[in-house]
Amino acid sequence: MFYLSQIERTFRLPPSLLNLPIEVAIEEELEKNFLDKVIANLGLCVSVYDVKSIEGGFIFPSDGAVTYTVFLILYLLLFLFIFIFIFFL
């Protein structure tokens, strides 16, 4: 069973991605962090469905990366089905 889940995530955007448009760089970083990974109490992330909002853009002292807070919607596979599928194989 697939479903959508809205989450909030605060993360660093490395300086190497600052030459790209912000939306593209953030989507690349989100896909690297979430795609094909199991998220606790949610399930397996199949794709980043939508980025609802991007807030922040803070650079902390002695850190060259920009920190953003992103509200996003993930397309997930219910973890219970993954467990049952693996268990019965």
PDB file with one MODEL, atoms N, CA, C and O in Angstrom:
MODEL        1
ATOM      1  N   MET A   1       0.844  -1.167   0.000  1.00  0.00           N
ATOM      2  CA  MET A   1       0.000   0.000   0.000  1.00  0.00           C
ATOM      3  C   MET A   1       0.896   1.238   0.000  1.00  0.00           C
ATOM      4  O   MET A   1       1.811   1.356   0.815  1.00  0.00           O
ATOM      5  N   PHE A   2       0.625   2.140  -0.907  1.00  0.00           N
ATOM      6  CA  PHE A   2       1.372   3.385  -1.002  1.00  0.00           C
ATOM      7  C   PHE A   2       0.556   4.521  -0.401  1.00  0.00           C
ATOM      8  O   PHE A   2      -0.675   4.501  -0.438  1.00  0.00           O
ATOM      9  N   TYR A   3       1.244   5.505   0.149  1.00  0.00           N
ATOM     10  CA  TYR A   3       0.555   6.673   0.689  1.00  0.00           C
ATOM     11  C   TYR A   3       1.503   7.862   0.704  1.00  0.00           C
ATOM     12  O   TYR A   3       2.715   7.712   0.547  1.00  0.00           O
ATOM     13  N   LEU A   4       0.928   9.049   0.897  1.00  0.00           N
ATOM     14  CA  LEU A   4       1.695  10.288   0.970  1.00  0.00           C
ATOM     15  C   LEU A   4       1.812  10.718   2.421  1.00  0.00           C
ATOM     16  O   LEU A   4       0.880  10.549   3.206  1.00  0.00           O
ATOM     17  N   SER A   5       2.959  11.275   2.770  1.00  0.00           N
ATOM     18  CA  SER A   5       3.175  11.760   4.128  1.00  0.00           C
ATOM     19  C   SER A   5       3.904  13.094   4.068  1.00  0.00           C
ATOM     20  O   SER A   5       4.884  13.251   3.339  1.00  0.00           O
ATOM     21  N   GLN A   6       3.410  14.049   4.846  1.00  0.00           N
ATOM     22  CA  GLN A   6       4.046  15.363   4.896  1.00  0.00           C
ATOM     23  C   GLN A   6       4.975  15.414   6.098  1.00  0.00           C
ATOM     24  O   GLN A   6       4.566  15.107   7.218  1.00  0.00           O
ATOM     25  N   ILE A   7       6.223  15.802   5.867  1.00  0.00           N
ATOM     26  CA  ILE A   7       7.182  15.911   6.960  1.00  0.00           C
ATOM     27  C   ILE A   7       7.928  17.232   6.856  1.00  0.00           C
ATOM     28  O   ILE A   7       7.900  17.905   5.826  1.00  0.00           O
ATOM     29  N   GLU A   8       8.594  17.583   7.944  1.00  0.00           N
ATOM     30  CA  GLU A   8       9.437  18.768   8.006  1.00  0.00           C
ATOM     31  C   GLU A   8      10.864  18.296   8.237  1.00  0.00           C
ATOM     32  O   GLU A   8      11.106  17.416   9.063  1.00  0.00           O
ATOM     33  N   ARG A   9      11.799  18.876   7.512  1.00  0.00           N
ATOM     34  CA  ARG A   9      13.197  18.451   7.617  1.00  0.00           C
ATOM     35  C   ARG A   9      14.098  19.676   7.592  1.00  0.00           C
ATOM     36  O   ARG A   9      13.934  20.554   6.745  1.00  0.00           O
ATOM     37  N   THR A  10      15.049  19.737   8.516  1.00  0.00           N
ATOM     38  CA  THR A  10      16.069  20.774   8.521  1.00  0.00           C
ATOM     39  C   THR A  10      17.385  20.121   8.123  1.00  0.00           C
ATOM     40  O   THR A  10      17.789  19.119   8.712  1.00  0.00           O
ATOM     41  N   PHE A  11      18.051  20.686   7.127  1.00  0.00           N
ATOM     42  CA  PHE A  11      19.285  20.070   6.649  1.00  0.00           C
ATOM     43  C   PHE A  11      20.236  21.119   6.093  1.00  0.00           C
ATOM     44  O   PHE A  11      19.858  22.262   5.835  1.00  0.00           O
ATOM     45  N   ARG A  12      21.473  20.695   5.919  1.00  0.00           N
ATOM     46  CA  ARG A  12      22.538  21.548   5.368  1.00  0.00           C
ATOM     47  C   ARG A  12      22.604  21.366   3.860  1.00  0.00           C
ATOM     48  O   ARG A  12      22.498  20.248   3.355  1.00  0.00           O
ATOM     49  N   LEU A  13      22.777  22.450   3.158  1.00  0.00           N
ATOM     50  CA  LEU A  13      23.024  22.410   1.729  1.00  0.00           C
ATOM     51  C   LEU A  13      24.493  22.747   1.525  1.00  0.00           C
ATOM     52  O   LEU A  13      24.901  23.880   1.783  1.00  0.00           O
ATOM     53  N   PRO A  14      25.305  21.781   1.062  1.00  0.00           N
ATOM     54  CA  PRO A  14      26.742  22.015   0.958  1.00  0.00           C
ATOM     55  C   PRO A  14      27.081  23.138  -0.017  1.00  0.00           C
ATOM     56  O   PRO A  14      26.327  23.391  -0.957  1.00  0.00           O
ATOM     57  N   PRO A  15      28.197  23.808   0.198  1.00  0.00           N
ATOM     58  CA  PRO A  15      28.591  24.919  -0.677  1.00  0.00           C
ATOM     59  C   PRO A  15      28.755  24.514  -2.141  1.00  0.00           C
ATOM     60  O   PRO A  15      28.612  25.352  -3.030  1.00  0.00           O
ATOM     61  N   SER A  16      29.052  23.248  -2.399  1.00  0.00           N
ATOM     62  CA  SER A  16      29.236  22.809  -3.781  1.00  0.00           C
ATOM     63  C   SER A  16      27.944  22.871  -4.594  1.00  0.00           C
ATOM     64  O   SER A  16      27.998  22.893  -5.824  1.00  0.00           O
ATOM     65  N   LEU A  17      26.785  22.899  -3.936  1.00  0.00           N
ATOM     66  CA  LEU A  17      25.501  22.960  -4.634  1.00  0.00           C
ATOM     67  C   LEU A  17      24.936  24.375  -4.728  1.00  0.00           C
ATOM     68  O   LEU A  17      23.849  24.567  -5.273  1.00  0.00           O
ATOM     69  N   LEU A  18      25.648  25.355  -4.213  1.00  0.00           N
ATOM     70  CA  LEU A  18      25.118  26.716  -4.207  1.00  0.00           C
ATOM     71  C   LEU A  18      25.138  27.377  -5.581  1.00  0.00           C
ATOM     72  O   LEU A  18      24.535  28.436  -5.754  1.00  0.00           O
ATOM     73  N   ASN A  19      25.816  26.780  -6.563  1.00  0.00           N
ATOM     74  CA  ASN A  19      25.809  27.354  -7.906  1.00  0.00           C
ATOM     75  C   ASN A  19      24.542  26.994  -8.673  1.00  0.00           C
ATOM     76  O   ASN A  19      24.273  27.586  -9.717  1.00  0.00           O
ATOM     77  N   LEU A  20      23.752  26.031  -8.177  1.00  0.00           N
ATOM     78  CA  LEU A  20      22.488  25.626  -8.789  1.00  0.00           C
ATOM     79  C   LEU A  20      21.343  26.478  -8.246  1.00  0.00           C
ATOM     80  O   LEU A  20      21.479  27.083  -7.183  1.00  0.00           O
ATOM     81  N   PRO A  21      20.213  26.535  -8.963  1.00  0.00           N
ATOM     82  CA  PRO A  21      19.026  27.183  -8.382  1.00  0.00           C
ATOM     83  C   PRO A  21      18.639  26.479  -7.077  1.00  0.00           C
ATOM     84  O   PRO A  21      18.828  25.269  -6.951  1.00  0.00           O
ATOM     85  N   ILE A  22      18.109  27.212  -6.123  1.00  0.00           N
ATOM     86  CA  ILE A  22      17.847  26.681  -4.785  1.00  0.00           C
ATOM     87  C   ILE A  22      16.915  25.475  -4.833  1.00  0.00           C
ATOM     88  O   ILE A  22      17.165  24.476  -4.158  1.00  0.00           O
ATOM     89  N   GLU A  23      15.844  25.554  -5.621  1.00  0.00           N
ATOM     90  CA  GLU A  23      14.873  24.458  -5.676  1.00  0.00           C
ATOM     91  C   GLU A  23      15.520  23.176  -6.208  1.00  0.00           C
ATOM     92  O   GLU A  23      15.272  22.089  -5.685  1.00  0.00           O
ATOM     93  N   VAL A  24      16.343  23.306  -7.241  1.00  0.00           N
ATOM     94  CA  VAL A  24      17.002  22.132  -7.828  1.00  0.00           C
ATOM     95  C   VAL A  24      18.002  21.532  -6.850  1.00  0.00           C
ATOM     96  O   VAL A  24      18.053  20.312  -6.688  1.00  0.00           O
ATOM     97  N   ALA A  25      18.795  22.371  -6.198  1.00  0.00           N
ATOM     98  CA  ALA A  25      19.788  21.885  -5.241  1.00  0.00           C
ATOM     99  C   ALA A  25      19.121  21.199  -4.056  1.00  0.00           C
ATOM    100  O   ALA A  25      19.602  20.168  -3.585  1.00  0.00           O
ATOM    101  N   ILE A  26      18.021  21.759  -3.573  1.00  0.00           N
ATOM    102  CA  ILE A  26      17.320  21.166  -2.436  1.00  0.00           C
ATOM    103  C   ILE A  26      16.693  19.836  -2.831  1.00  0.00           C
ATOM    104  O   ILE A  26      16.746  18.883  -2.054  1.00  0.00           O
ATOM    105  N   GLU A  27      16.101  19.748  -4.018  1.00  0.00           N
ATOM    106  CA  GLU A  27      15.524  18.472  -4.453  1.00  0.00           C
ATOM    107  C   GLU A  27      16.592  17.399  -4.603  1.00  0.00           C
ATOM    108  O   GLU A  27      16.355  16.247  -4.240  1.00  0.00           O
ATOM    109  N   GLU A  28      17.760  17.750  -5.128  1.00  0.00           N
ATOM    110  CA  GLU A  28      18.861  16.780  -5.230  1.00  0.00           C
ATOM    111  C   GLU A  28      19.274  16.274  -3.858  1.00  0.00           C
ATOM    112  O   GLU A  28      19.474  15.075  -3.664  1.00  0.00           O
ATOM    113  N   GLU A  29      19.400  17.192  -2.910  1.00  0.00           N
ATOM    114  CA  GLU A  29      19.814  16.808  -1.558  1.00  0.00           C
ATOM    115  C   GLU A  29      18.738  15.968  -0.868  1.00  0.00           C
ATOM    116  O   GLU A  29      19.062  15.007  -0.170  1.00  0.00           O
ATOM    117  N   LEU A  30      17.469  16.314  -1.054  1.00  0.00           N
ATOM    118  CA  LEU A  30      16.381  15.538  -0.458  1.00  0.00           C
ATOM    119  C   LEU A  30      16.320  14.133  -1.045  1.00  0.00           C
ATOM    120  O   LEU A  30      16.127  13.164  -0.311  1.00  0.00           O
ATOM    121  N   GLU A  31      16.482  14.015  -2.354  1.00  0.00           N
ATOM    122  CA  GLU A  31      16.479  12.687  -2.968  1.00  0.00           C
ATOM    123  C   GLU A  31      17.651  11.847  -2.483  1.00  0.00           C
ATOM    124  O   GLU A  31      17.516  10.639  -2.292  1.00  0.00           O
ATOM    125  N   LYS A  32      18.798  12.484  -2.283  1.00  0.00           N
ATOM    126  CA  LYS A  32      19.953  11.750  -1.767  1.00  0.00           C
ATOM    127  C   LYS A  32      19.707  11.265  -0.338  1.00  0.00           C
ATOM    128  O   LYS A  32      20.168  10.188   0.040  1.00  0.00           O
ATOM    129  N   ASN A  33      18.985  12.053   0.452  1.00  0.00           N
ATOM    130  CA  ASN A  33      18.741  11.700   1.852  1.00  0.00           C
ATOM    131  C   ASN A  33      17.579  10.727   2.046  1.00  0.00           C
ATOM    132  O   ASN A  33      17.610   9.925   2.979  1.00  0.00           O
ATOM    133  N   PHE A  34      16.557  10.777   1.191  1.00  0.00           N
ATOM    134  CA  PHE A  34      15.343  10.006   1.434  1.00  0.00           C
ATOM    135  C   PHE A  34      15.102   8.856   0.470  1.00  0.00           C
ATOM    136  O   PHE A  34      14.570   7.824   0.881  1.00  0.00           O
ATOM    137  N   LEU A  35      15.468   8.993  -0.778  1.00  0.00           N
ATOM    138  CA  LEU A  35      15.090   8.020  -1.800  1.00  0.00           C
ATOM    139  C   LEU A  35      15.643   6.631  -1.506  1.00  0.00           C
ATOM    140  O   LEU A  35      16.833   6.478  -1.234  1.00  0.00           O
ATOM    141  N   ASP A  36      14.779   5.618  -1.561  1.00  0.00           N
ATOM    142  CA  ASP A  36      15.115   4.219  -1.323  1.00  0.00           C
ATOM    143  C   ASP A  36      15.642   3.955   0.086  1.00  0.00           C
ATOM    144  O   ASP A  36      16.475   3.071   0.286  1.00  0.00           O
ATOM    145  N   LYS A  37      15.162   4.712   1.044  1.00  0.00           N
ATOM    146  CA  LYS A  37      15.544   4.501   2.442  1.00  0.00           C
ATOM    147  C   LYS A  37      14.282   4.303   3.272  1.00  0.00           C
ATOM    148  O   LYS A  37      13.227   4.857   2.964  1.00  0.00           O
ATOM    149  N   VAL A  38      14.407   3.507   4.325  1.00  0.00           N
ATOM    150  CA  VAL A  38      13.290   3.280   5.243  1.00  0.00           C
ATOM    151  C   VAL A  38      13.301   4.378   6.296  1.00  0.00           C
ATOM    152  O   VAL A  38      14.314   4.605   6.958  1.00  0.00           O
ATOM    153  N   ILE A  39      12.176   5.052   6.444  1.00  0.00           N
ATOM    154  CA  ILE A  39      12.019   6.113   7.433  1.00  0.00           C
ATOM    155  C   ILE A  39      11.244   5.524   8.600  1.00  0.00           C
ATOM    156  O   ILE A  39      10.188   4.920   8.410  1.00  0.00           O
ATOM    157  N   ALA A  40      11.765   5.700   9.803  1.00  0.00           N
ATOM    158  CA  ALA A  40      11.165   5.106  10.997  1.00  0.00           C
ATOM    159  C   ALA A  40       9.702   5.515  11.139  1.00  0.00           C
ATOM    160  O   ALA A  40       9.353   6.684  10.972  1.00  0.00           O
ATOM    161  N   ASN A  41       8.867   4.552  11.444  1.00  0.00           N
ATOM    162  CA  ASN A  41       7.427   4.706  11.669  1.00  0.00           C
ATOM    163  C   ASN A  41       6.652   5.183  10.443  1.00  0.00           C
ATOM    164  O   ASN A  41       5.461   5.473  10.554  1.00  0.00           O
ATOM    165  N   LEU A  42       7.294   5.274   9.274  1.00  0.00           N
ATOM    166  CA  LEU A  42       6.584   5.688   8.064  1.00  0.00           C
ATOM    167  C   LEU A  42       6.627   4.620   6.980  1.00  0.00           C
ATOM    168  O   LEU A  42       5.583   4.207   6.475  1.00  0.00           O
ATOM    169  N   GLY A  43       7.821   4.171   6.619  1.00  0.00           N
ATOM    170  CA  GLY A  43       7.958   3.159   5.576  1.00  0.00           C
ATOM    171  C   GLY A  43       9.106   3.461   4.641  1.00  0.00           C
ATOM    172  O   GLY A  43       9.990   4.258   4.954  1.00  0.00           O
ATOM    173  N   LEU A  44       9.082   2.813   3.489  1.00  0.00           N
ATOM    174  CA  LEU A  44      10.124   2.975   2.479  1.00  0.00           C
ATOM    175  C   LEU A  44       9.772   4.154   1.589  1.00  0.00           C
ATOM    176  O   LEU A  44       8.676   4.200   1.030  1.00  0.00           O
ATOM    177  N   CYS A  45      10.676   5.100   1.451  1.00  0.00           N
ATOM    178  CA  CYS A  45      10.452   6.275   0.617  1.00  0.00           C
ATOM    179  C   CYS A  45      10.676   5.892  -0.842  1.00  0.00           C
ATOM    180  O   CYS A  45      11.770   5.475  -1.224  1.00  0.00           O
ATOM    181  N   VAL A  46       9.634   6.036  -1.649  1.00  0.00           N
ATOM    182  CA  VAL A  46       9.705   5.706  -3.065  1.00  0.00           C
ATOM    183  C   VAL A  46      10.121   6.927  -3.875  1.00  0.00           C
ATOM    184  O   VAL A  46      10.898   6.802  -4.822  1.00  0.00           O
ATOM    185  N   SER A  47       9.614   8.111  -3.515  1.00  0.00           N
ATOM    186  CA  SER A  47      10.003   9.331  -4.212  1.00  0.00           C
ATOM    187  C   SER A  47       9.659  10.549  -3.373  1.00  0.00           C
ATOM    188  O   SER A  47       8.840  10.483  -2.456  1.00  0.00           O
ATOM    189  N   VAL A  48      10.302  11.667  -3.707  1.00  0.00           N
ATOM    190  CA  VAL A  48       9.939  12.961  -3.130  1.00  0.00           C
ATOM    191  C   VAL A  48       8.824  13.499  -4.016  1.00  0.00           C
ATOM    192  O   VAL A  48       9.068  13.879  -5.162  1.00  0.00           O
ATOM    193  N   TYR A  49       7.609  13.532  -3.495  1.00  0.00           N
ATOM    194  CA  TYR A  49       6.429  13.876  -4.288  1.00  0.00           C
ATOM    195  C   TYR A  49       6.351  15.376  -4.572  1.00  0.00           C
ATOM    196  O   TYR A  49       6.093  15.787  -5.704  1.00  0.00           O
ATOM    197  N   ASP A  50       6.579  16.197  -3.526  1.00  0.00           N
ATOM    198  CA  ASP A  50       6.453  17.643  -3.690  1.00  0.00           C
ATOM    199  C   ASP A  50       7.201  18.350  -2.570  1.00  0.00           C
ATOM    200  O   ASP A  50       7.291  17.836  -1.455  1.00  0.00           O
ATOM    201  N   VAL A  51       7.734  19.521  -2.867  1.00  0.00           N
ATOM    202  CA  VAL A  51       8.329  20.389  -1.855  1.00  0.00           C
ATOM    203  C   VAL A  51       7.344  21.530  -1.639  1.00  0.00           C
ATOM    204  O   VAL A  51       7.142  22.362  -2.524  1.00  0.00           O
ATOM    205  N   LYS A  52       6.727  21.563  -0.448  1.00  0.00           N
ATOM    206  CA  LYS A  52       5.681  22.548  -0.172  1.00  0.00           C
ATOM    207  C   LYS A  52       6.253  23.936   0.087  1.00  0.00           C
ATOM    208  O   LYS A  52       5.771  24.921  -0.473  1.00  0.00           O
ATOM    209  N   SER A  53       7.274  24.019   0.930  1.00  0.00           N
ATOM    210  CA  SER A  53       7.872  25.328   1.218  1.00  0.00           C
ATOM    211  C   SER A  53       9.315  25.162   1.654  1.00  0.00           C
ATOM    212  O   SER A  53       9.717  24.122   2.178  1.00  0.00           O
ATOM    213  N   ILE A  54      10.076  26.208   1.425  1.00  0.00           N
ATOM    214  CA  ILE A  54      11.488  26.259   1.809  1.00  0.00           C
ATOM    215  C   ILE A  54      11.657  27.494   2.680  1.00  0.00           C
ATOM    216  O   ILE A  54      11.367  28.611   2.252  1.00  0.00           O
ATOM    217  N   GLU A  55      12.129  27.287   3.903  1.00  0.00           N
ATOM    218  CA  GLU A  55      12.329  28.400   4.837  1.00  0.00           C
ATOM    219  C   GLU A  55      13.763  28.406   5.322  1.00  0.00           C
ATOM    220  O   GLU A  55      14.448  27.384   5.292  1.00  0.00           O
ATOM    221  N   GLY A  56      14.199  29.540   5.759  1.00  0.00           N
ATOM    222  CA  GLY A  56      15.526  29.628   6.357  1.00  0.00           C
ATOM    223  C   GLY A  56      16.540  30.213   5.401  1.00  0.00           C
ATOM    224  O   GLY A  56      16.354  31.291   4.837  1.00  0.00           O
ATOM    225  N   GLY A  57      17.603  29.478   5.240  1.00  0.00           N
ATOM    226  CA  GLY A  57      18.720  29.981   4.456  1.00  0.00           C
ATOM    227  C   GLY A  57      19.757  30.611   5.371  1.00  0.00           C
ATOM    228  O   GLY A  57      20.358  31.632   5.036  1.00  0.00           O
ATOM    229  N   PHE A  58      19.962  29.991   6.535  1.00  0.00           N
ATOM    230  CA  PHE A  58      20.900  30.511   7.522  1.00  0.00           C
ATOM    231  C   PHE A  58      22.280  29.914   7.312  1.00  0.00           C
ATOM    232  O   PHE A  58      22.417  28.728   7.011  1.00  0.00           O
ATOM    233  N   ILE A  59      23.288  30.736   7.471  1.00  0.00           N
ATOM    234  CA  ILE A  59      24.676  30.258   7.466  1.00  0.00           C
ATOM    235  C   ILE A  59      25.205  30.454   8.881  1.00  0.00           C
ATOM    236  O   ILE A  59      25.334  31.580   9.361  1.00  0.00           O
ATOM    237  N   PHE A  60      25.507  29.344   9.537  1.00  0.00           N
ATOM    238  CA  PHE A  60      26.008  29.413  10.901  1.00  0.00           C
ATOM    239  C   PHE A  60      27.483  29.783  10.900  1.00  0.00           C
ATOM    240  O   PHE A  60      28.192  29.469   9.944  1.00  0.00           O
ATOM    241  N   PRO A  61      27.964  30.445  11.952  1.00  0.00           N
ATOM    242  CA  PRO A  61      29.382  30.805  12.021  1.00  0.00           C
ATOM    243  C   PRO A  61      30.285  29.576  11.900  1.00  0.00           C
ATOM    244  O   PRO A  61      29.969  28.511  12.428  1.00  0.00           O
ATOM    245  N   SER A  62      31.374  29.730  11.221  1.00  0.00           N
ATOM    246  CA  SER A  62      32.390  28.699  10.968  1.00  0.00           C
ATOM    247  C   SER A  62      31.846  27.522  10.151  1.00  0.00           C
ATOM    248  O   SER A  62      32.397  26.423  10.200  1.00  0.00           O
ATOM    249  N   ASP A  63      30.761  27.756   9.399  1.00  0.00           N
ATOM    250  CA  ASP A  63      30.196  26.709   8.548  1.00  0.00           C
ATOM    251  C   ASP A  63      29.864  27.334   7.196  1.00  0.00           C
ATOM    252  O   ASP A  63      29.154  28.339   7.140  1.00  0.00           O
ATOM    253  N   GLY A  64      30.358  26.766   6.129  1.00  0.00           N
ATOM    254  CA  GLY A  64      30.123  27.317   4.799  1.00  0.00           C
ATOM    255  C   GLY A  64      28.823  26.870   4.175  1.00  0.00           C
ATOM    256  O   GLY A  64      28.466  27.340   3.094  1.00  0.00           O
ATOM    257  N   ALA A  65      28.100  25.966   4.833  1.00  0.00           N
ATOM    258  CA  ALA A  65      26.858  25.442   4.262  1.00  0.00           C
ATOM    259  C   ALA A  65      25.664  26.278   4.711  1.00  0.00           C
ATOM    260  O   ALA A  65      25.677  26.917   5.763  1.00  0.00           O
ATOM    261  N   VAL A  66      24.636  26.247   3.870  1.00  0.00           N
ATOM    262  CA  VAL A  66      23.392  26.946   4.187  1.00  0.00           C
ATOM    263  C   VAL A  66      22.428  25.940   4.800  1.00  0.00           C
ATOM    264  O   VAL A  66      22.315  24.813   4.319  1.00  0.00           O
ATOM    265  N   THR A  67      21.726  26.346   5.869  1.00  0.00           N
ATOM    266  CA  THR A  67      20.768  25.476   6.545  1.00  0.00           C
ATOM    267  C   THR A  67      19.352  25.911   6.200  1.00  0.00           C
ATOM    268  O   THR A  67      18.985  27.069   6.396  1.00  0.00           O
ATOM    269  N   TYR A  68      18.552  24.967   5.679  1.00  0.00           N
ATOM    270  CA  TYR A  68      17.177  25.230   5.292  1.00  0.00           C
ATOM    271  C   TYR A  68      16.231  24.333   6.075  1.00  0.00           C
ATOM    272  O   TYR A  68      16.601  23.237   6.495  1.00  0.00           O
ATOM    273  N   THR A  69      14.995  24.813   6.268  1.00  0.00           N
ATOM    274  CA  THR A  69      13.904  24.003   6.781  1.00  0.00           C
ATOM    275  C   THR A  69      12.925  23.821   5.633  1.00  0.00           C
ATOM    276  O   THR A  69      12.447  24.794   5.049  1.00  0.00           O
ATOM    277  N   VAL A  70      12.631  22.561   5.316  1.00  0.00           N
ATOM    278  CA  VAL A  70      11.802  22.243   4.155  1.00  0.00           C
ATOM    279  C   VAL A  70      10.592  21.439   4.609  1.00  0.00           C
ATOM    280  O   VAL A  70      10.724  20.490   5.382  1.00  0.00           O
ATOM    281  N   PHE A  71       9.411  21.822   4.125  1.00  0.00           N
ATOM    282  CA  PHE A  71       8.195  21.041   4.312  1.00  0.00           C
ATOM    283  C   PHE A  71       7.958  20.309   3.003  1.00  0.00           C
ATOM    284  O   PHE A  71       7.817  20.931   1.950  1.00  0.00           O
ATOM    285  N   LEU A  72       7.916  18.969   3.074  1.00  0.00           N
ATOM    286  CA  LEU A  72       7.805  18.205   1.849  1.00  0.00           C
ATOM    287  C   LEU A  72       6.823  17.063   1.999  1.00  0.00           C
ATOM    288  O   LEU A  72       6.454  16.673   3.107  1.00  0.00           O
ATOM    289  N   ILE A  73       6.405  16.532   0.853  1.00  0.00           N
ATOM    290  CA  ILE A  73       5.512  15.384   0.817  1.00  0.00           C
ATOM    291  C   ILE A  73       6.278  14.236   0.178  1.00  0.00           C
ATOM    292  O   ILE A  73       6.835  14.373  -0.912  1.00  0.00           O
ATOM    293  N   LEU A  74       6.298  13.105   0.869  1.00  0.00           N
ATOM    294  CA  LEU A  74       6.990  11.914   0.390  1.00  0.00           C
ATOM    295  C   LEU A  74       5.976  10.866  -0.034  1.00  0.00           C
ATOM    296  O   LEU A  74       4.913  10.738   0.574  1.00  0.00           O
ATOM    297  N   TYR A  75       6.303  10.127  -1.065  1.00  0.00           N
ATOM    298  CA  TYR A  75       5.507   8.993  -1.532  1.00  0.00           C
ATOM    299  C   TYR A  75       6.129   7.749  -0.922  1.00  0.00           C
ATOM    300  O   TYR A  75       7.271   7.411  -1.232  1.00  0.00           O
ATOM    301  N   LEU A  76       5.381   7.056  -0.046  1.00  0.00           N
ATOM    302  CA  LEU A  76       5.930   5.982   0.762  1.00  0.00           C
ATOM    303  C   LEU A  76       5.224   4.658   0.523  1.00  0.00           C
ATOM    304  O   LEU A  76       4.051   4.615   0.153  1.00  0.00           O
ATOM    305  N   LEU A  77       5.961   3.586   0.741  1.00  0.00           N
ATOM    306  CA  LEU A  77       5.413   2.235   0.743  1.00  0.00           C
ATOM    307  C   LEU A  77       5.298   1.826   2.205  1.00  0.00           C
ATOM    308  O   LEU A  77       6.266   1.919   2.960  1.00  0.00           O
ATOM    309  N   LEU A  78       4.118   1.375   2.599  1.00  0.00           N
ATOM    310  CA  LEU A  78       3.872   1.025   3.994  1.00  0.00           C
ATOM    311  C   LEU A  78       4.854  -0.042   4.452  1.00  0.00           C
ATOM    312  O   LEU A  78       5.000  -1.071   3.794  1.00  0.00           O
ATOM    313  N   PHE A  79       5.518   0.189   5.558  1.00  0.00           N
ATOM    314  CA  PHE A  79       6.575  -0.690   6.043  1.00  0.00           C
ATOM    315  C   PHE A  79       6.060  -2.080   6.383  1.00  0.00           C
ATOM    316  O   PHE A  79       6.800  -3.055   6.246  1.00  0.00           O
ATOM    317  N   LEU A  80       4.831  -2.196   6.817  1.00  0.00           N
ATOM    318  CA  LEU A  80       4.260  -3.500   7.158  1.00  0.00           C
ATOM    319  C   LEU A  80       4.256  -4.424   5.947  1.00  0.00           C
ATOM    320  O   LEU A  80       4.555  -5.610   6.078  1.00  0.00           O
ATOM    321  N   PHE A  81       3.923  -3.900   4.771  1.00  0.00           N
ATOM    322  CA  PHE A  81       3.915  -4.713   3.564  1.00  0.00           C
ATOM    323  C   PHE A  81       5.326  -5.139   3.185  1.00  0.00           C
ATOM    324  O   PHE A  81       5.517  -6.247   2.685  1.00  0.00           O
ATOM    325  N   ILE A  82       6.304  -4.293   3.409  1.00  0.00           N
ATOM    326  CA  ILE A  82       7.688  -4.658   3.111  1.00  0.00           C
ATOM    327  C   ILE A  82       8.105  -5.818   4.000  1.00  0.00           C
ATOM    328  O   ILE A  82       8.728  -6.766   3.523  1.00  0.00           O
ATOM    329  N   PHE A  83       7.772  -5.760   5.280  1.00  0.00           N
ATOM    330  CA  PHE A  83       8.128  -6.822   6.214  1.00  0.00           C
ATOM    331  C   PHE A  83       7.473  -8.135   5.816  1.00  0.00           C
ATOM    332  O   PHE A  83       8.122  -9.181   5.814  1.00  0.00           O
ATOM    333  N   ILE A  84       6.192  -8.084   5.480  1.00  0.00           N
ATOM    334  CA  ILE A  84       5.478  -9.308   5.095  1.00  0.00           C
ATOM    335  C   ILE A  84       6.062  -9.883   3.817  1.00  0.00           C
ATOM    336  O   ILE A  84       6.227 -11.098   3.708  1.00  0.00           O
ATOM    337  N   PHE A  85       6.378  -9.033   2.849  1.00  0.00           N
ATOM    338  CA  PHE A  85       6.945  -9.496   1.583  1.00  0.00           C
ATOM    339  C   PHE A  85       8.287 -10.171   1.792  1.00  0.00           C
ATOM    340  O   PHE A  85       8.531 -11.236   1.224  1.00  0.00           O
ATOM    341  N   ILE A  86       9.159  -9.583   2.589  1.00  0.00           N
ATOM    342  CA  ILE A  86      10.480 -10.157   2.842  1.00  0.00           C
ATOM    343  C   ILE A  86      10.359 -11.429   3.682  1.00  0.00           C
ATOM    344  O   ILE A  86      11.090 -12.393   3.456  1.00  0.00           O
ATOM    345  N   PHE A  87       9.444 -11.435   4.643  1.00  0.00           N
ATOM    346  CA  PHE A  87       9.301 -12.568   5.540  1.00  0.00           C
ATOM    347  C   PHE A  87       8.854 -13.824   4.790  1.00  0.00           C
ATOM    348  O   PHE A  87       9.319 -14.923   5.096  1.00  0.00           O
ATOM    349  N   PHE A  88       7.964 -13.674   3.821  1.00  0.00           N
ATOM    350  CA  PHE A  88       7.419 -14.829   3.132  1.00  0.00           C
ATOM    351  C   PHE A  88       8.197 -15.236   1.893  1.00  0.00           C
ATOM    352  O   PHE A  88       7.801 -16.180   1.209  1.00  0.00           O
ATOM    353  N   LEU A  89       9.278 -14.561   1.586  1.00  0.00           N
ATOM    354  CA  LEU A  89      10.099 -14.966   0.428  1.00  0.00           C
ATOM    355  C   LEU A  89      11.016 -16.078   0.772  1.00  0.00           C
ATOM    356  O   LEU A  89      11.774 -16.539  -0.081  1.00  0.00           O
TER     357      LEU A  89
ENDMDL
END
